[in-house]
Every structure is written in C-alpha cells, then in structure tokens.
C-alpha cells in the first residue's frame, strides 16, 4: 500500500465504502452512499476523482466501467489521522487527550477493565 494522503471528511466516507469491499464501480459507491449522504452522483464521482488524484484510490478499466479500489491501508490512514488530530488539538500530547476523553464520556466496567489491561501491557 502507498503513503497516507490527507483525506477530507467527505472522502473518508468514500474510502470506508472501498475498504469494506473492493473493487467497486462509481455507481456502486453512489448506491452505497446515497441513503446516508443524499449526495448527487456527480458529487460522489468528484470525490472519487480527488482520491484518485491523491493516489489513495486507483482503478482498473473493464470495458466502459471503471472499478475502483483503495491503494492505502485503512489502519495506516486511521493512524495518520489520529496523529494529525493529536498534534492539532493537543499539541501532540497523548495524556491530555486520553484524560479528556475519559472524563467526558461514561465508561462501563468492562471498558475500564479493558483500559487497565492495555495500561498493564504498556507497563510490561
């Protein structure tokens, strides 16, 4: 898989469709996104073209149809986006972000136990 490009919020929706199942035609992507987004087909095709331009998506031509597939790994994109968010919002400091998230959201007993297991593994 290629490097991780900067992907906009709208482009993420297209990428999620492609990460879920690929290759897909533009019409298949439109059909998948339409109920949720109500975007016009032209909007989806513009987003696909942008992702192709960013080299996040590529395609194979089959007759008159183009079959699109991701060229970047979902986990790598999530990691890059997480680092970007952490740097932009928390100055790159992980602890303030974690503290804020834990303080703001209610956690179940199982979630707390899971966090403890993660921290115990990090300590080892």
Order of alpha helices (4+ residues) and beta strands (2+ residues): alpha-beta-alpha-alpha-beta-beta-alpha-alpha-alpha
